Amino acid sequence: MSTSLAHRGSGMRRAVVHALYESPRLSLWLLLGPPLLWFLLVYVGPLLGLLLQSVYTFDEFSMTITREFTLANLKTVVSDPTNLDIAARSLTMSVAVTLACVALGYPLAYYMARYASGTLKPALYVAVMIPMWASYIVKAYAWTVILAKEGVVMWCVNHIGLAGLMNAVLNTPYVGGNTLSTSHLGRFIVFTYMWLPFMVLPIQASIERIPRNLLLASADLGARPGQSFRNVILPLTVPGVAAGATFTFCLTFGDFIVPTLVGPSGDFLGTAVYRYQGAIGNMPMAAALTLIPIVVVSAWLWLARRLGAFDAL
């Protein structure tokens, strides 16, 4: 009896395996179906639902949302100077943070990939990764204390005699503020600290993948180290830079915690969406504002794909 059941089960397994072997497309759908379904239900569905609310009507008198079709919210997003200023402020900070992360992260990644060896290399990896292990909110609050008027940074500045220079920087329009913790410079520093590891690791991986034979061939052809870097290493690491820039740009563009805790008053896109949705309850306007990061980030991802960023991830 048991032998017959075992034989029957073995025959069914062989039949299933044979059917999957004969139908590779069916095998592919069985493999990808569950994660695709999860992606559609958990990500695409809520996103479409959010965008659908952007054409609903918000009654400011009763503070209620009615399902009446209107394009007023979308027109306000593209025509209101306040919203355009918020978008420009977010875009400027995102580009500045991305450029700073490239300037700081590329030399570190290059050293890690080309020169670090022995115990130094894993130590550098750990040093880059440790900030990512701490809570994001804890790090943001810690920086508000570090950059405060009585914080560690100002204490060091005062003791090395650079208080005058710091005051001049803080008095610079569009850069400074009353203190570092309430200035655009302080916000820029915190953003750069937060996202720098996301720039270092993709660049380091792209440098590691460069065959050393290419550098030897470049040297054999008479190229100096600087020429080899400009003509061989730098072009081949563009995908890694683009991959890191995708992280730093997108994460900065949509963030709302750092702009809330550090820097002067003035909304970023993340804080504006949070204010409309949380404090006011104007969900249609909040949904309409999310179209700006969707369009900008989509354009950025298209550019990053053209630069080969996805191949470096």
Secondary structure, DSSP 8 states (H G I E B T S, - for coil): -HHHHHHHHHHHHHHHHHHHHH-HHHHHHHHHHHHHHHHIIIIIHHHHHHHHHTTSEEETTTTEEE----SHHHHHHHH-HHHHHHHHHHHHHHHHHHHHHHHHHHHHHHHHHHT--TTHHHHHHHHHHHHHHS-HHHHHHHHHHHTSTTSHHHHHHHHTT-HHHHHHHHTSTTT--SSGGGSHHHHHHHHHHHHHHHHHHHHHHHHHTS-HHHHHHHHHTT--HHHHIIIIIHHHTHHHHHHHHHHHHHHHHT--HHHHHSSSS---HHHHHHIIIIII--HHHHHHHTHHHHHHHHHHHHHHHHTTGGGG-
